Amino acid sequence: MKNMHRELADNRYDYQGRLFWLLLLSLSVAALLYSAPSANAATPQSVGIDYDIVYVRYPRRGDNITIELPDGENPYSIIPGADLVLLRPDGSEEILVDCRVEGEESIAGGEANCSVQDPMISFDGNWVYYAKYEAMGVIPANKFSTAWRTLTANSLLFKMALNVPANQRQEIQLTTVGNGFATDKLAGNDASDAINNFGIRDLGVTPLADGRLLFTSNRDAVVSYRQGVKGSVSNVSGATVSQIYIMDDHDGSTPNKNLHLVGHGNLNHIQHPVMLKDGRVLFTNWDDAGLRAEYATATLYIDHPDGGHLEQFLEPHHYHKRVEHFATETTSGNVVVSNYYPRMATWGYGTLLRTPVEITGPKFLNGLTTVPDDEWRYFTRKGTDELTPHTSGRHEGATNQSGRYSTPSAAPADSLLVSYSNGPVTNNPPCACVEIPKLDAGIYFITNAGTTSITDPVTQLVMLKNDPNYNEMWPRAVVPYQRIHGVSTPSLTPPADEYTATERDRGIVAGSPIAITGTSSMQNRESAPLGRDRFNASHRKGGGPDKGWVVQGTDAGLVTNDDLWGVRILVMTPDRYHTPWSTSAIEKNERLIRDTRYNQHIKGYYTHTSENWKILGEFPVRNSAGLIDPDGEEDTSWLAKIPSDTPHLIQSIDRFGMTLSTEQTWRHVRAGETFAPCGGCHAHSKEGIPFTNKWADSASYQPWDLVNQTPMVQLDSSNSSQVVNRPTTGLWGVEFRRDILPILQNKCSNCHTSTNNLPPANNARLAMFDSSLSGFESDVRTYRSLANDSTQQFTHGTTIPAGKTRYNRPQTSRYVRALQARASYLTWQIYATRLDGRSNGDLPGSADISYEDLDFTAPVNCTASTLLTNDEKGLISRWIDLGAPINLDRPRMRYTDDQLLPSVTLAIQQMNDGKTQLRMGAIDIESGIDQSRSQVTITPTGSSAITIPFSAITFGAASGVGLYTLNTLLASQVTPSTPLQVSAVIYDNAGNHQSIIRTVEALDPDTAGSIQFANLSLSIAEDSGITQLTVFRSGGSAGSVDITYAAIDGSATAEQDYQLASGTLSWADGESGAKIIPLLIGTDALVEPDETITIALSNPTNSAVLGARRTMIVTINDNDIAPENIPDSGGGDSGGGGGGGSLSVILMALFLSVLIPITKRIKNSGIRAREG
């Protein structure tokens, strides 16, 4: 390096004068270009952008025609003809994927064969991944102004190399339809017509740090709980649920390799995951659990790539229907995300929010805030502000028609690429608002994304591309990840089954389909006051309907810590596609249920949430040792073993087993995961209480086992609470016709029967039964009188005040408050006391809801024979808490049917002795595993398949429920270290099945494993300094292993371009995982081609083998710009216009007159000017 400096110094006097003027003039040009960025920038290079940009262009048909683009509520709505385009720094373009039929000048009335969306750049900057809808067919001319939805067209994943000449580019297909939309998993499912309604929706692909790919898909055949919101019987394509999947990256020869679901708790649309620098995955979650469906919002959640460790990133407790969508992480460590009103109202365009990733202490602020300024949000994430305060995400249009933003993407030097459209950017607003011109989006550039505030887009945005014939979206900087974030890839996060590596063994053996969930405190919690007390007008925004239970989980009445007795865990069975009802069947049930959302349901049951909630278990959290939390409250920590990969939510309950508070967020835990990190039950802005040294962390504490038993709270004869195990294990549901109606017929019919809905003979208010009806109609008539009579059709002697038409949700009738037995009048009557923590007459104000503040009156005319037992009371209260389920007049897909698939794990697992074993776990918590039909198939490479009946698989009795070890059985049939394809089809006793396929490197648990790089290639900037190259040992850990690494010069030269001495990596016996090779990259002042190095692994010891990624090609990207490539900033055809002015032309000419002679003299002298 010293010689390099000496050579350059010898020539310094010849060029000293020119260099001085060069520096002065270059600074002048830079100041001119950046002091007031213009929306008229001619080319990306004219504003300092030296990299290519990939984007998608959607056809646009003028200012007056509405088109459909995918947004948060309609992710599958897309017009055909969207191309993938490469924009170069000089403004020239290359169409990478052409989705227009050649020669077709107008799509309207013509034909397009595909549409691209969701591009993402690989970490080395050499590849673009994307989703592409295929075979979209003919488009009628009016489809730009009416609904166009992709029905049976499949969206599949592709990639394309960008570091090769244009004539060598080719699409590599990563996914195929394969087994298609998996409708066959549900027993008896006659889903032959599914192909007419559904296509595969592989979308939102993003590379992972370990070389795999993460994306979203609807392959598991899960549909939205609320079909009336998302689709219809004749067209339910919009109802399919997007869940998170993972698969191996590949060269096109092994489509769908190791493709499997990891987002088991994703029960509605999950969209556009993106990797954060810390290794976690950020994504938009349309989380409308429970009653939140009536005011659904979608916000950002975060988890680990394998689906574990789910947490909220932004709080969903906001009171305008908004979506936080299209997120990116900037150089400065902020997440930038678009905030907008969904339902095609703004085409996914809104304002940009900015919030930090890393936060010290509690992550949220307590108090009503207005970020953005038109949104009421409690518990705002610390540091959140609006990057674009000049606009909003309102439905009624952009503020002052100043435009809106979508699909932001991080770029080098803390800059942003973003799609922006000027104008109102609104469609069919609920006001007399301007909505013309329609969306006209282009690609724009924002600098200083961590600090800037866009108040005037005309002067602050730099336009890179805006063709009036297209809407340009999804810009992506084609640069290595290192250039944006300073590291070659995001961090690696441990898999779920390694979370407990440093914790005490709690009886879960690797490979078991079991996990542990819990918390450090049930009392360290807070709830947004807007939903705390339904009857306090000051707690309700604008005096409107109850926002608790509608936009957030909250309390049932007034709750204090003294009310807390225990925890209930509920399992939610996903709804799966099955044959729609006939029109006559729908009309019949709609007439009986009278639910306006119900007319398009295709399921065989109804609940207040439209969801299938069942009880996994109930248990106490009051500790007997008198332990106290740091906040002075009693220690209420707990842990529970539950089935892995099972959607669930958590409630607190009182001593009667009634809900005190509930979360309304679907979640799951992965096999082997211990997840108890939250520091409290919805602590939000409160300091979290560490789990360490809590009661549940003590050696004597045993997690509640909800896998092998179903505990429940029960009142004994003296009305004291006790825990008993139900006689049958598994899920416990309470259904009206099976469980509740017999009690009512036996105990209530004498007093509450009428004819033709006349008042009962004894003047009872409630006409629960009608003697003029029979059969199913009679059953539903009784159900409606209790649980679905918001207009008081079946209640006599009381009226709803003038000007009011009905009870507001969650009050579904005079007698039932949805999900809140504790606050329901029916429950007060059967317990003969008020239970909601309030007293009669304590309404704080607001007469407009006084009729809903029911006062308790003691039951009359009850004799000993009519009194309910404690068990009967418990059934009724749980029925209310579960959403008042009722089976409809259908033979299948009912609430009481088993629709939950078995939970199956299949993987090579790290054991306590450091060795590996192929282990399979299987469990079904509703009807149990049918071993006679289940089987496993092993296909060694180059050999015939070996089919093994499930009943013949060795069962590890000490390993926990449902854990099976395949090694012993196969040891004599499979050669150690032979790659295998392992597939399992596991049936439950209801006839449902779960299938899983894995490709594994080896079966023998005593192998030394394989050694390979994390990536085949890596691109890094010339000025990146030290780069870490990751090498993995996997597939075995027997014995100590050494491996040699060395660098081989390509076009780069050792000691001049990089420094890396040969060396050795070592793993101890029983050790696996990652090791690091440090690579030092030099920098220079020369303009030169990108240079390459090959790093090779060799000589593994102790029978270890080299994996497929035994070499890595490192590309050093030159960071110097050739002067002859610096364009005139005066204009051009690309980028949408001219700009810059005559002064910049003069300065540029002076700049070139100084620089070109210098460059020529340096080149002619043969000097390679370098800096160490």
Order of alpha helices (4+ residues) and beta strands (2+ residues): alpha-alpha-beta-beta-beta-beta-beta-beta-beta-beta-beta-alpha-beta-beta-beta-beta-beta-beta-beta-beta-beta-beta-beta-beta-beta-alpha-beta-beta-alpha-beta-beta-alpha-beta-beta-beta-beta-beta-beta-beta-beta-beta-alpha-beta-beta-alpha-alpha-alpha-beta-beta-beta-beta-beta-beta-alpha-beta-beta-beta-beta-beta-beta-beta-beta-beta-beta-beta-beta-beta-alpha-beta
